[in-house]
Amino acid sequence: MDALDLSRWQFGITTVYHFIFVPITIGLSALVAGLQTAWVRTGKERYLRATKFWGKLFLINFAIGVVTGIVQEFQFGMNWSAYSRFVGDIFGAPLAIEGLLAFFLESTFLGLWIFGWDRLPKRVHLATIWIASIGTMMSAYFILAANSWMQHPVGWTMGDGRAELTSIGAVLTNSTTLVTFPHTITACFLTAGALLLAVSAWHLRRGSQDDVFRPSLRLGAWVVLIAGLGVLITGDLQARVMTEQQPMKMAAAEALYETTSPASFSIFTVGSLDGSEELYSVRIPSLLSFMATGSPEGEVEGINDLQAAYQEKYGAGDYVPNVPVTYWSFRLMIGFGALAMMIAAAALWFTRGSRSPRSRWLWIAAVSTVAMPLLSNSFGWIFTEMGRQPWTVFGLFKTSESGSPSVSAGEAATGLIVLTVLYGILAVIEIGLFLKYAAAGAPEIAPETDEADKPLAFAY
């Protein structure tokens, strides 16, 4: 592999790894804030214990997420200097706002939340975790605005051989951003809900702390179901915007080579390795037309027609993304999310009233739920980025032009190996800490302090 391919592998590995922590941080911060709100309003001890338990897991995840996120920005200068020079004036603006505004907001108020127990009045302390949670969502918005510009560039002009910003408002209100943000945030809540469900199921299976983990399991299951519906609705809107802006991505998602009306959606397909020939498939009639156009009779352009149109518009070249990767990542994204929702529904059914599942396999399924949204999120980003190829900025700047000319294949390979090993070590640390504190259970509460307006102390 040359330096460009190695750089792409490095960025893909580090991005997918980093995005394991992001949705947990965003979703769990709001759920912890909600649990603390319930404690402040009701004074019930179980809500405080749940707040402390899930809050500690949230902090572990947040710390690793920050460390892995820092690497992302350095890669633009190290491995993607041509891209950075070309789009830095635009791409850097939302990232700068994220760092200077949103990240400082979340980190500052998270620090107040961590060290404010027994020091701040209850309601002031509660406000700090809500502000930190809002900060995580603001960070997501600005980062998604930067990525959305790569998918659909707006608010720019060409000057001196590089893209220059003409309207930050256009960048921040990009139609792609406006559909991507709610889709991502609902996926974050789905992920956090699955974490609550899985960890709570593990504790309940062992017969421990039913007063904390039974409500947490049901809360997590409800969050998975409600957020899952949000993911479906926002994903439907996003698919139509994507089809309008990047029709080749939608065609590749179905391996649709010929323009078709109405177009069916294949749940499962067996075909040639390059995806150009279908041997067997299970299909839902008209579903792809509805996803792409909003009409069951809508026409969906095929890869062959789009390739010819792109060659006429952009010049000679291959404008077809990796079809097998795009096809299967799209289905795995949907499949793992749907599976999490089904298990959540089963969890609610089998724990209704005072019931408890007896089947060992139901408990195993519940515990395994934590992995499903993480896999769904990862395949979603793989689809989003691979489906845009051969462009880094769609219709404007190609991936083949975006690398660092001075970086050799050996240097790129060294970076890839070092970061992969480093991230592997961080994974061991993260998993070890997470399992240790997840297995410890909810903390016991110490006696109340003398001052009625301060939070309860608690025992680690």
N, C-alpha and C positions, 0 to 999 in steps of 0.2 A: 504493500500500500504506500502511496505517496503521502506527503505532508498534509495535503488537504483532507484526504480520507481519514488519516489519523486524528486530525484536529476535529473532524466531524464526530468521530467515535468518542473522543474525549468530551466534547461539549454535550453529546447525547447522554453519556453515562453520568456526568456530573449534574446535568439538568434533571434527569429522571430521579436520581438519588436525592437531590435537594427537594424535589417536589413531593417526596414521601412525607416530609415534615411540614411543609407549608399548609396543606389542607387540615391536618390535625391541629396545628397551631390556631388557624383562623376559626375553625368550628368549635374546638374545645374551649377557647377563650370565652366565647359567648355562652356556652353551656355552663362553664364554671361561674360566670357572672350571673347567670340565671339562678343557679343553685344558691349562691350567696345572697341574692335578692330574696329568695324564698326564706332563707334563715333570718335575714334582717326583718322581714315582714311578719314571720310567724314565731320566731324564737325557738323553733324546734331543733333539737340537738342533731338529729340525723342529717339535716341539710348542711349544718356546719361541718360535720364529719365528711360528708360527701364533697363539700367544697374543698376541704383540705386534701382529700385523697386525689381527686381529679386535678386539682390545682398543681400538685406536686408533679404529676405526670405531664401536665401541660408545660411546666417550667423546664423539665428535662428535654422535652421535644423542642421547645423554643430555642434553647441554648445550642443544640446541635444544628438546628435550622439556620441560625445566624452564622455559625462557623462555615457551613457548606455554601451559604449564599454569597459570602464574600468572594469566594473563588470565581463565581460566575462573571463578575465584572472585570476581574483581572484577565480573563481569557480573551475579552474583546481586544485588548491591547497586545497580548502575546501571540495569539493564534489567528486573529481576525483583524489585523491592522488595516487592510485595504477597505474592509467593510466599515470599520470605525471612522476612517477618514472620510468615506463617502457619505455616511448617514449620521455621523456623530452630532452634528448641529441639531438634528431632529430627535434622534433616538436618545440622546443624552438628556434632553430636557425633562421628560417625565421621570427618568431614572433619578435625576438630581432632585426633583421635587419629592420623590419617594424617600430618598435618603435624608434630606434636610427637614422635611415636614412629617411625613407619616411614620418613618422609623424612629425618629427622635420622640415623637408623641408616644408611640407604643412602648419604647424602651424606658422612657422617663417615668411614665405612670405605672408601668409594670414594676419598676424598682420601688416606687411608693407602695404598691400593693404588697410586695414581698416583705419589705421592712416596716410596713405600717400597722401590722397586727399588734394590738395592745398599745399603739401609739396614736393612731388617728381615730376620731369618732367613727362609729360604725357606718353611717351613711356617707361620710367623706371617703372612708376606705372602700366602700362599695363602688363609689363613683370612679375610683382609680382603675379598677379592673374593667369597668364598662368603657372607659376612655381608651384603655390599652386595647381592648377588643375592637373598638372602632378604628384605632390606628392600624391594626392588622388588615382590616378590610380596605382602608385607604391605601396601604402599601400595595395590596393586590390590584387595586384599580389602576394605579399609576404604572405598575409593571405590565399589566395587561394592555394598557394604552400603548406602551412601547411595542409590545409584541403585535398588537393589532395593526400598528402602522406598517409592520413588515408584511402583514397579510393584505392590507388595503391602504396604500399610502395616500394621505390627504394632507392639505395645509403646507405644501412645499413648492419650491421652484428650483430649477437647475441654475447654478451659478458657479463659474470657475471649475467646471467638471465635477461638482459635488452637489448633493441635495441640500438645500437651505430652507430653514423654517420660515414660513410666512404667517402661520396662524396656530398658536398653541391651543386656542379654543377648538379649532377643527381637529387637531390631534386628540385632544381629551374627550371630544364628543363624537369621535369616529363611530360610524354605525356598527362596525365590527366590535368595538369596545363595548358598546351599549348592549349587545346580545351576549358577548363572551363573559362579561363580569357576572351577571346573575347566574349564568350556567356554571361558572367556576365556584361561586359562593355557595350555591345549593349543593354542589358536589363536595365542598368542604364540610358542610353540615352532615351530609350523608356519611362521610368518612369518620367524623367525630362521633356520630351516633353509633356507628358500627363498633367503634372502640369501646364505648360504654357498654354496649350489648355483650361484646365478647369477654371483656374482663369481668363484668358482673356475672356472666354465665359460669365462668371458671370458679369464682368464689361460691356461688350458689350450689354448684355441683359438689363442692367440698363441704357444704353445709355451714358456711361461715357468714356472719354479719348480714343476716337476712333483712334487717331493718334499713340498711344502707343500700345493699346491692340489688335487692328485688325492685325497689323504685327506680334505681339507676338503670337496670336492665329494661324495664318498661319505657322509661324516658328515652333510652337509646333506640329502642325499637320504633317508637313513635317518630322520633327525629329521622330515622332512616326512611320510613315510609313517606312522611311529609316532604322531606328534602328530595327523596327519589322522584316524587311526582313533580317537584319543581325542576329537577334535572331533565325530566322528559319534556316538560312544556318549553323550557328555555332552549333545550337541545333542538326541538322542532323549529323554533324561531331561528336559531343559529344556522341550521341546515339550509334554510331558504336564503338567508343572507349569504352564506358560503357559496351556494349554487349560483347566485347572481354575480358574485365577485370572483370566484375561482371555480368555474364549472368543471375544469379538469379534475379538481380534487374530488368532487362528487362522482364523476364518471369513474375515477380510479377506485373509489370506495365500493363500487358495485362491480368493478371490472367490466364496465359496459362499453364495448367497443363500437357499437353502432347506435346511432340516434334512434330512440324508441319512444313510442307513445301508444298506450300507457306503458310505463316501465315497472316491472315487478322487482321485489327486493328478495335476494337470496339469503336465507338463514344459514345455509351450509352449502358449500360447493367443492367438488373435486375437479381439478383441471390441470392443465400443463403448468410447469414450474414458473414460466413467465406470466401466467395468468391470461394468456391470449386465447386459450381454447378451453371450453367448458365440457367436461365429461359427464358430470352428474350434479344436480342441485335440488334443493328443497326451497320453494319460492312462495312468497305471499303476493298475489296479484295486485298491481297498481300501487303498492306501498311506496316504492321509490319515487314515483311521480308525485304522490302526496307529500312526501318528505321534502322533495326538491322544489316543488312549485305551489303546494297547497291545494292542488286539484288532483283527484285520482286519474284524470285523463291527461294530465300535463305531459308535455314533451321534455325528455331529458336528453341532452346532447351527448353523443358518444365520443370515445377517445379518438377515433380516427378522424372525425370531422373537426374536433377541437385541435388536434395536431396540425391539420392542414390550415386552419384559421390562424393558429399561433405562428406558424411558419410565415404566413403571409404578413402578419402584423409585426412580428419581432425578428424575422430573418430565419435563415436555415438553422436547424438544431433539433434536438430531441427534447420535447416539452412534456413527456409522459413520466410521471413519478414511478417509483417502484410499486407496481400494481399488487403483487402478493402481500407485501408489507402493509400497504394502505388498506387493502381489502380486509385482511384478518385483524389488524389493529382496530379498525372500525367496529367489527363484530365483537371482539373481545372486550372493548370498552363498554358496549351496550350489555353484553352477556353477564359480565361480572357485576355490574351495577344492578341489573335485574335480579340476579341470584341473591344479592344482599337484601333486596326488598322482599323477596319471597321468604327468606329465613326470618326477617324481622316480623313479617305478618304471622308466621308460624309461632314465633316466640310470644307474641301478644296473645295468640289463641290458646296456647298451652300453659300460659301463666295467668289466664283470666281468673278473677276471683282470688281464691287462695290456692289454686292448683299449681302443681309443679310437674314438669315432664319426667317421665320414668325411663324413657328410652335413652340409652347411652349415646346413640347416634345423633339424637336431637341436640344433646349438649355439645357434642363434637362439632356439629354444624354451626351452632351458635358461637362457639369459641373461634371457629375458622372465619367467621364473618369479617373480622378485623382486616384480613388480607384482601378481601374482594374489592372494596372501594379503592384501595391503594393500587391494585392491579388495573382497575378501570381507569383511574386517573393517569397512570403511566401510559397505558395504551392510547388514551385520548390525546396526550401530548405527542406521542410518537406519530399518531395519525395526522395531527395538526401540522407538525413540522415536516414530516416526510411527504405529505400530500401536497405541500407547497413547492417542492422541488421541480425544476432545477433552480429556483429562485431563493435568495435570502430575503429580498424585498420584491414582492410579486410584481412582475411586469416591468421592473426597473433595474434590478441589480442581481446578477446570477451568483450562485454559490461558487462556481469555478473562478470568479473574479474576486472573491471576498477574503481569501486567506492572506497570510503574512508571507510576502515573497522571500524574506530573509530567514524564515524558519525552515530548517532542513527536516527530512523525514526522521533522521536520528533524534533531533531535538524534540520533534512532535511525539515520537515514540517514548522518549524519556518522560516527557510530561504526562502522557497517558498512563504509563506504568506507575509513576510516582503517585499521581492523584488517585488511581484505582486502588493502590495499596493503602494509601492514607485513608481513603473513604471506607475501605474494608475494616481498618482499625477503628475508625469512628463508629462503624456499624456494630462492631463487637461491644464497644463502650456503651453505645446507645441501648442496645438490646439488653446488655447486662444490667444497666441502671433501671431500665424500664421494667424488666422482669422482677428485679429485686424489690422495687417500691410498689409495683402492682401486686405482688404476692404478699406484701406486708399487711395489706388491708387498710381500712380507714382508721385514722388515729383515735385514741380515746381522748375524751375531753376532760381537762383539768377543771377544778372549781372556778367559778366566776370571779372576776376581779372586783374590787370594791367599787369602782366607778361604773355606774350603770350604763353609761353611753359608750363604753369601750367594748371591743369584741371579746369573746371568751378566749382565754388562753387554751392551748391544747398541748398534748404530750406527743412528742415524736417517739 
